[in-house]
Amino acid sequence: MVVKKNDYPSKFIGRRHELGLLTREYEKKGASLIVLYGRRRVGKTRMVTEFYKDKSLWHFDGIEVGGKAVQIRNFMNQLSTHTDNDIYKSVGCSSWLDALKLLDKVVSESKEGYKRTIFFDEFQYMAARQEELVAALKWAWDNLWQDKEGFTMVLCGSVASFMLKKVVESSSLYGRIKLEICLKPISIPETYDFFGGKKSIREICDLYMFCGGIPEYLLQINPKESIFQNISRLAFAKDGYFLREFDRIFKDTFSEEKIYRKIITALSKYKSLKIPELTGMLKVSGGGGFVDYMQNLESAGFVRSVVPWNRPQDSKLRRYQLDDEYIFFYFKFIYPNLKKIENNQDINWGISLLKGPVYKSWAGFAFERIGIKHVPQLTKILNIDQLVKNYGPYFSRASNSKDAFQIDLLFIRHDPVITVCEFKYYDGLIGKWIIKEMENKVSLLSNENKTIEKVLITTNGITDDLKETNYFSSVVLLNELFGVGVS
């Protein structure tokens, strides 16, 4: 089914915090050098063009394949387009420094002068993942642009590791960057707004567990169909958009694609793994190079690391787990069924899969993951945001990969109380049976000598007999956790 553009809201949704940062930087005196990064399809280009749409903006885009000469030629072609002057297509520049000097000359002679924004998009491609362009920008900034009132340069990239190590942390641009933004997926409330409130918060939750808040992914959703119909059509039917998205992600993001795929595949089989467990499975060295791989995956938003609340950040108990909703879904449902999906044209097969026990079990873990991403909201709902000293999962040194976390989230408070949170994705109402599960977890904290406060975060609420026990100090439902429909 074709989705028409007018099925979606025409206004730009969300990003209020980031737009506020850009506004404050724009209103400052002097010149601004801004660095923006985030995974592919997260909406970086759209946000920049949205903010600068009524301002003078020249957008230069790197191309995925090609060395320095190819990138400079592409840059010159785009400069010709912006100036409506084909002469620049024939100008030969052998270095980025020459190209930037020419850019400065063209900007200075333009009608707006230096009151202009230069937007270098897919910067890692423009630089051909090398440092020459960064070094040339240092010279140009110091000698041409740093004192030009109203001049803004935005460097934007989708390879976080390159943007961090070669741009943000580079000695060349040290102290020159005025604003750094790591753009994350949009939130669940923003996703709810994206569909104009026409989808229930439960459907939005299912959608978010499937593909997260990636704007390009949300554009694939037909709002006239149910979320399960959409997932079935896009992920479980022949030629579906999400069938090959995993391959596209890794080709676009990582130059050493093979090792990253192996790491992600290993993590997909467990709830979490420590580095020694990972390297043992992959039969590779666990030295600094492997740690860099993990840091690159984490900075790209595909993996997250967790440390027990009572351990330092350099603890050897640090565990890694998948943090990207689509990849988490892909390995559970798409990858094992690829051959069948490639020939499947029956949308009902996918829907039956989504209604089955395997999905419900998987959804329990997925719900925990997105719930934990909403810790700030949760602490405010529980009225403990000023009391929290530390938070995180609880797991012991003895716990192995199959056991994963014994408690997914607990809050250590300044008062003598520990708040233990239980996430439950459930179709019906939660009954008294939950008490036994909780007591098994609470027993792990018997030596803490503190009051244990229990909190349940769930989809549909609890039964009357569970309410009468007053076992949970708080029960938090979807709309409250995600701030949808709550005044």
C-alpha positions in Angstrom: 0.0 0.0 0.0 1.4 3.4 -1.0 1.6 5.9 1.8 0.9 9.5 0.7 2.9 12.3 2.2 -0.3 14.0 3.4 -0.9 11.1 5.7 1.8 12.5 8.0 2.0 15.7 9.9 3.5 18.5 7.8 5.1 20.2 10.8 8.5 19.3 12.2 8.1 17.1 15.2 10.2 17.2 18.4 13.9 18.1 18.8 13.0 21.0 21.1 16.1 20.7 23.2 18.5 20.5 20.2 16.7 23.4 18.4 17.0 25.4 21.6 20.8 24.8 21.6 21.0 25.8 18.0 19.0 29.0 18.7 21.1 30.1 21.6 24.3 29.5 19.5 22.8 31.4 16.5 22.0 34.4 18.7 25.5 34.7 20.1 27.9 37.2 18.7 30.8 36.1 16.6 31.4 32.9 14.5 30.2 29.4 15.4 31.7 26.0 14.7 29.1 23.3 15.4 29.6 19.5 15.3 26.6 17.2 15.0 26.6 13.4 14.8 24.3 10.4 15.2 23.4 7.2 13.4 22.1 7.1 9.9 18.4 8.0 9.4 18.1 9.6 12.8 17.2 13.0 11.3 20.4 15.1 11.4 20.0 16.6 8.0 16.3 17.3 8.4 16.9 19.1 11.7 19.7 21.3 10.4 17.7 22.2 7.2 14.6 22.8 9.4 16.5 25.2 11.7 18.3 27.1 9.0 15.4 27.1 6.4 14.8 30.8 6.7 18.5 31.6 7.0 21.3 31.6 4.4 22.4 28.0 4.1 24.8 26.3 1.7 24.5 22.5 2.1 27.5 20.4 0.9 27.1 16.6 1.0 29.8 14.0 0.9 29.4 11.0 -1.3 29.8 7.5 0.1 32.4 6.1 -2.3 35.5 8.1 -3.4 38.8 9.4 -2.3 39.9 13.0 -1.8 39.9 14.0 -5.5 36.4 12.7 -5.9 35.1 14.5 -2.8 36.7 17.8 -3.8 35.2 17.5 -7.3 31.8 16.9 -5.8 32.3 19.8 -3.5 33.1 22.1 -6.4 30.1 20.9 -8.3 27.9 21.8 -5.3 29.6 25.2 -5.0 28.6 25.9 -8.6 25.0 25.0 -7.8 24.8 27.3 -4.8 26.3 30.2 -6.7 24.5 29.4 -10.0 27.9 29.7 -11.7 29.3 26.7 -13.6 32.8 28.2 -13.6 33.6 26.4 -10.4 33.0 23.0 -12.0 36.1 23.6 -14.0 38.3 25.0 -11.3 41.0 22.5 -10.3 41.8 22.2 -6.6 44.4 19.6 -5.6 43.9 20.1 -1.8 41.2 20.8 0.7 43.1 23.9 1.8 42.8 25.3 -1.7 39.1 24.4 -1.9 38.4 26.1 1.5 40.2 29.3 0.4 38.1 29.4 -2.7 35.0 28.9 -0.5 36.0 31.8 1.6 36.5 34.0 -1.4 33.0 33.1 -2.8 31.3 33.6 0.6 33.0 37.0 1.1 31.9 38.2 -2.3 28.3 37.0 -2.0 25.3 39.2 -1.3 24.9 38.0 2.3 28.7 38.0 3.0 29.7 36.0 6.1 26.2 36.0 7.5 25.8 32.5 6.2 25.8 28.9 7.4 28.1 26.4 5.7 26.8 22.8 6.2 29.2 19.9 5.6 27.0 16.8 5.6 28.2 13.2 5.8 31.5 14.8 6.8 33.3 11.4 7.2 32.8 10.8 3.5 33.9 14.4 2.5 37.1 13.7 4.5 37.4 10.2 3.0 37.8 9.2 6.6 41.2 10.9 6.6 42.5 13.9 8.6 43.5 16.3 5.8 40.2 18.1 5.6 40.1 18.5 9.4 43.6 20.0 9.4 42.6 22.3 6.5 39.5 23.4 8.5 41.7 24.3 11.4 43.8 26.7 9.2 40.7 28.2 7.6 38.9 28.7 10.9 41.9 30.3 12.6 42.9 32.5 9.6 39.6 33.2 7.8 36.5 32.6 9.8 36.8 32.8 13.6 36.2 36.5 13.8 33.5 36.8 11.1 30.2 37.9 12.7 27.3 35.7 11.8 29.4 33.0 10.1 28.4 29.4 11.1 29.9 26.1 10.0 28.2 22.8 10.8 30.1 19.6 10.5 27.7 16.6 10.5 28.4 12.9 10.3 26.8 9.6 10.7 29.9 7.7 11.8 30.1 8.6 15.4 33.6 7.1 16.0 35.1 9.3 13.2 33.3 12.4 14.4 34.4 11.9 17.9 38.0 10.8 17.4 38.9 12.7 14.3 36.8 15.9 14.8 35.6 16.5 18.4 38.7 15.1 20.1 41.2 16.2 17.5 44.0 18.5 18.4 43.3 20.5 15.2 39.8 21.7 16.4 40.5 21.6 20.1 38.9 24.7 21.8 37.3 25.8 18.5 34.0 23.9 18.6 31.3 26.0 20.2 28.5 23.4 20.2 28.5 19.6 20.0 25.3 17.6 19.6 24.9 13.9 19.6 21.5 13.4 18.0 19.5 10.5 19.5 16.3 8.9 18.2 13.1 10.8 19.0 11.3 9.9 22.1 8.1 7.9 22.6 6.0 11.0 23.2 7.4 12.6 20.0 6.6 9.3 18.2 3.1 9.6 19.5 2.9 13.2 18.2 4.3 12.1 14.9 1.1 10.1 14.3 -1.1 12.9 15.5 -2.4 11.0 18.5 -4.2 8.6 16.2 -2.4 5.5 17.5 -2.8 4.3 21.1 0.1 4.5 23.4 0.1 0.6 23.4 0.6 0.6 19.6 3.2 3.3 19.8 5.0 1.2 22.4 4.9 -1.9 20.1 6.2 0.2 17.3 9.0 1.7 19.4 10.1 -1.8 20.5 10.2 -2.8 16.8 12.2 0.1 15.3 12.8 2.8 18.0 12.5 6.5 17.3 14.3 6.6 13.9 12.4 9.2 11.8 13.1 7.5 8.5 11.7 4.2 9.9 8.6 6.0 11.1 8.0 7.3 7.6 7.7 3.8 6.4 4.6 3.2 8.6 1.2 3.5 7.0 -0.9 5.3 9.7 -4.1 3.8 8.1 -3.0 0.3 9.1 -2.4 -1.2 12.5 1.1 -1.4 13.8 1.1 -5.2 13.6 -0.1 -4.9 10.0 2.8 -2.5 9.2 5.4 -4.7 10.9 4.2 -7.7 9.0 4.3 -6.0 5.7 7.6 -4.3 6.2 9.5 -7.0 8.0 7.9 -10.4 7.2 6.9 -10.0 3.6 8.9 -10.2 0.3 10.8 -7.0 -0.5 9.9 -5.4 2.9 11.9 -2.3 3.8 13.4 -3.8 7.0 14.4 -7.1 5.4 17.8 -5.7 4.3 18.1 -2.7 6.6 20.6 -4.5 8.8 23.0 -4.9 5.9 22.6 -1.3 4.9 23.4 -0.1 8.4 26.7 -1.8 8.7 27.9 -1.0 5.2 27.1 2.7 5.8 28.6 2.9 9.3 31.7 0.7 9.7 34.7 0.3 7.5 35.6 -3.0 9.2 32.2 -4.4 8.7 33.0 -8.1 9.3 34.2 -7.8 12.9 31.3 -5.5 13.9 28.8 -8.0 12.4 30.3 -10.8 14.4 30.1 -8.8 17.7 26.5 -7.9 17.1 25.6 -11.4 16.2 27.2 -12.8 19.4 25.4 -10.2 21.5 22.1 -11.1 19.9 22.2 -14.5 21.5 22.4 -13.3 25.0 20.9 -10.6 27.2 24.4 -9.3 27.9 28.0 -10.3 27.7 31.3 -9.3 29.3 34.3 -8.6 27.0 36.1 -11.9 27.9 33.0 -13.8 27.0 32.7 -12.0 23.7 36.3 -12.5 22.7 36.2 -16.1 23.8 33.2 -16.7 21.5 34.8 -14.8 18.6 38.3 -16.3 19.2 39.9 -12.9 19.0 42.3 -10.9 21.3 40.7 -8.8 24.0 43.2 -6.0 23.8 42.8 -2.3 23.2 41.7 -2.8 19.6 38.7 -4.8 20.7 37.8 -2.3 23.3 37.8 0.3 20.5 35.3 -1.8 18.5 33.0 -1.9 21.5 33.3 1.8 22.1 32.6 2.5 18.4 29.4 0.4 18.6 28.4 2.2 21.8 29.0 5.6 20.4 27.0 4.6 17.3 24.0 3.7 19.5 23.9 0.0 18.6 25.3 -1.3 21.9 25.2 -0.1 25.5 27.4 -1.1 28.5 26.2 -1.5 32.0 28.0 -1.7 35.3 26.5 -2.8 38.6 25.4 0.2 40.7 27.9 -0.6 43.4 30.9 -0.9 41.1 33.2 1.7 39.6 32.9 2.5 35.9 36.1 0.6 35.1 34.8 -2.5 36.7 35.6 -5.8 35.1 31.9 -6.7 35.6 30.9 -4.3 32.8 28.5 -6.0 30.4 27.4 -5.2 26.9 24.0 -5.6 25.3 22.2 -4.6 22.2 20.7 -1.2 22.5 19.2 -0.6 19.0 15.5 -1.7 18.9 15.5 -2.7 15.2 18.7 -4.8 15.5 17.2 -6.5 18.6 14.1 -7.3 16.6 16.0 -8.3 13.5 18.0 -11.1 15.2 15.0 -12.5 17.0 12.5 -12.6 14.1 13.9 -11.6 10.7 17.3 -13.2 10.6 16.2 -16.7 11.5 13.4 -16.5 9.0 15.1 -14.8 6.1 14.6 -17.6 3.5 10.9 -17.9 4.3 10.4 -14.1 4.3 12.1 -13.6 0.9 9.3 -15.6 -0.7 6.4 -14.7 1.6 3.6 -12.6 0.3 1.1 -13.5 3.1 0.8 -10.6 5.6 -1.2 -12.8 8.0 1.8 -15.0 8.6 3.7 -12.1 10.1 0.7 -11.0 12.2 0.3 -14.5 13.6 4.0 -14.5 14.6 3.5 -11.2 16.4 0.5 -12.6 18.4 2.4 -15.7 19.4 4.2 -16.7 22.6 7.7 -16.1 21.2 6.9 -12.4 20.5 5.3 -12.0 24.0 8.5 -13.4 25.6 10.7 -11.2 23.5 8.5 -8.1 24.1 9.1 -8.5 27.8 12.8 -7.9 27.3 12.2 -5.2 24.8 9.9 -3.4 27.1 12.5 -3.4 29.8 15.0 -1.8 27.5 12.9 1.1 26.5 11.6 1.5 30.0 15.2 1.8 31.3 15.8 4.6 28.7 13.1 6.6 30.6 14.8 6.7 34.0 14.6 10.5 34.3 10.8 10.4 33.7 10.4 7.5 36.1 12.3 9.2 39.0 10.0 12.2 38.7 6.9 10.0 38.6 8.0 8.3 41.7 8.9 11.6 43.3 12.5 10.4 44.0 14.4 12.5 41.5 16.0 14.5 44.3 16.7 11.4 46.4 18.5 9.2 43.9 22.2 8.7 44.6 22.9 6.0 42.0 21.0 3.6 39.8 21.6 0.6 37.6 21.2 -3.2 37.3 22.0 -5.7 40.0 24.1 -8.7 39.1 26.8 -10.5 41.0 30.3 -11.6 39.9 29.0 -15.2 39.8 26.2 -14.4 37.3 26.8 -15.7 33.8 25.5 -14.7 30.4 22.4 -16.8 30.7 21.5 -15.4 34.0 22.1 -11.8 32.8 20.8 -9.2 35.3 19.1 -10.5 38.4 17.5 -7.1 38.8 17.2 -4.9 35.8 16.8 -1.5 37.6 17.2 -0.3 41.1 17.6 3.1 42.7 20.0 3.7 45.5 18.8 6.7 47.5 20.2 9.2 49.9 17.7 8.0 52.5 17.8 4.3 53.8 15.6 3.0 51.0 16.3 1.0 47.8 13.7 1.2 45.0 13.5 -2.0 43.0 11.7 -1.7 39.6 10.0 -4.5 37.7 9.0 -4.1 34.1 6.1 -6.3 32.8 4.8 -6.3 29.2 1.5 -8.1 29.6 -1.8 -8.3 27.7 -4.0 -8.7 30.8 -3.9 -7.4 34.3 -1.0 -8.4 36.5 -2.1 -10.7 39.4 -0.8 -11.8 42.8 1.5 -14.3 41.0 3.9 -11.4 40.5 4.7 -11.3 44.2 6.6 -14.6 44.2 8.8 -13.3 41.3 9.5 -10.1 43.0 10.4 -11.7 46.3 13.0 -13.9 44.6 14.6 -10.7 43.3 14.3 -8.8 46.6 15.9 -11.6 48.5 19.2 -10.8 46.6 19.3 -7.5 48.6 18.8 -9.1 52.0 22.2 -7.9 53.2 21.7 -4.3 52.3 19.9 -3.5 55.6 17.6 -1.0 54.0 13.9 -0.6 53.3 13.0 -2.2 49.9 10.4 -0.3 48.0 8.9 -2.2 45.1 7.6 -0.5 41.8 5.8 -2.2 38.9 5.9 -0.7 35.4 3.4 -2.4 33.2 1.1 -2.1 30.2 -2.4 -2.6 31.4 -2.6 -2.4 35.2 -3.1 -4.9 38.1 -6.0 -7.0 39.5 -8.1 -5.9 42.5 -6.7 -8.6 44.7 -3.1 -7.4 44.0 -4.2 -3.9 44.8 -5.5 -5.0 48.1 -2.1 -6.4 49.1 -0.5 -3.0 48.8 2.6 -4.9 47.8 3.8 -2.3 45.3 4.4 1.2 46.5 3.7 2.4 42.9 2.3 1.0 39.7 3.2 3.0 36.6 1.3 2.5 33.4 2.4 3.3 29.8 0.8 6.7 29.4 2.3 7.9 32.7 5.8 6.6 32.0 5.9 8.1 28.6 4.0 11.3 29.5 1.2 10.8 26.9 -2.3 12.0 27.8 -1.2 12.9 31.4 -1.8 16.5 32.5 
